[in-house]
Amino acid sequence: MSNSQHTNDELLAILRLQNIPNVGDVIAKKLISHCGSPSAIFDDKRNHLLKIDGIGTHTIKHLFDVEHLEAAEEELQFIEANNIKYTYFLDLDYPNYLKHCIDSPILLFKQGNIELEGRRIISVVGTRNITSYGMAFCEQFVEDIAPLNPIIVSGFAYGVDICIQKAALNHGLQTIGCLAHGLNQIYPKTHAKYQADVRANGGFLTEFWSTSSPERENFLKRNRIIAGMSEATIVVESAEKGGSLVTANIANSYNRDVFAVPGRTSDKYSLGCNILIKQQKAHMLTSAADLIYLLDWSLDEEQVSKTIQKQLFVNLDDTEQAIYTYLEQNGKQLLDTISLVCKLPIFKTSSTLLTMEMKGVIRPLPGKLFEAI
């Protein structure tokens, strides 16, 4: 439902529930399910609520405290005064992947032009101390993945986050920043200059009220939204410990695909990624083609056509050019034949063909056949 589909009383009850200590999102959903709606919880009697499986006196100790109602009333005034958009976890426009996470927020505030329906969504996270290697990977990855038009989700923080989100904007992709504070501020302040562009081409999501400040625990809590709303999470660079590894572990707990960009063993900010790969907690990601192959994504005819129009003069490397020339001269060819003639290992041929498909210069056919376009 949109804002207009919730009455003020119902929204007030949702906010009130959000603000009560010892009642997290899992317990809140259990109470809502039992009582039928958020407002019905506060119309019920304490002794009735205590009969719900898993609900004890400690959990609902502060449920009826007036201070939480007063705080909810203040936040409701802020929402109305600033025309803040929001989505409830049972609404149709609530992020679909996130809806299936047991601890997803019962309420999300949103800003911008977020359109999630029927879209591929991936999250990209990493260190705030991004290196030139990480920057180059982000830019190349987005350029290569752009024909598939995915939504890029990140945390709008320093380093990998802002690098991937700027790259998404540069290629006309929708990007969403998941924030660790309310929509009345932006952190870090130096990223305020990107706010308008992100709102125009995606937007911001947060579970936090206007009274919340960007504290450490909020960032860790925010990470489950980044991991939960996406089909896959990519870690570009990370030290041995860091928030991006937390996000990767959360994504794994949600049974989502996790990818990590490998780096040299001597590089501090590749250590975390290498560990994820070594422990088989992440697929190794060397290019966009790896992700497309493992997630079984493909370009439809319309996307191929758009790609060709967008790239009238496509830059091919030597390997790609050799394959293209062979296909152009010899018509449809089998993967194994291309590999043999071009003197390339099968895995290299397969990866290169995926990259070329994304560039719009070849198309795959049934039976492992490929042809030049």
Buried (B, 14 or more C-beta within 10 A) or exposed (E): BEBEEBEEEBBBBBBBBBBBEEBBBEBBBBBBEBBEBBBBBBEBEEEEBEEBEEBEEEBBBBBBBEEBBEBBEEBBEBBEEEEBBBBBBEBEBBBBBBBEBEBBBBBBBBBBEBEBEEEBBBBBBBBBBBBEBBBEBBBEBBBBBBBBBBBBBBBBBBBBBBBBBBBBBEBEBBBBBBBBBBBEBBBEEEBEEBBEBBBEBBBBBBBBBBEBEBEEEBBBBBBBBBBBBBBBBBBBBBBEEBBBBBBBBBBBBBEBBBBBBBBEEEBBBBBBBBBBBEEEBBBBBEBBBBBBBBBEBEBEEEBBEBBBEBBEEBEBEEBBEBBBEBBEEEEEBEBEBBBEBBEBEEEEBBBBBBBBBBBBBBBBEEEBBBBBB
